[in-house]
Amino acid sequence: MDAINQTFLFYGYTAAWIIVLGFVLILVRRGQRIDRELSRLKSLVEDKEK
């Protein structure tokens, strides 16, 4: 394998991992936001029942 091909392969894998990690971080943040919203809604329902 050529050295230039190995360089492009390295950059390609690095870019792919950065994209995957960014996507996972976005999903985690959305999940946290949904959890906060659910907690808020649960407290509103509990307050309404009292």
Sequence and secondary structure as in RCSB ss.txt:
>XXXX:A:sequence
MDAINQTFLFYGYTAAWIIVLGFVLILVRRGQRIDRELSRLKSLVEDKEK
>XXXX:A:secstr
  HHHHHHHHHHHHHHHHHHHHHHHHHHHHHHHHHHHHHHHHHHHHHHH 
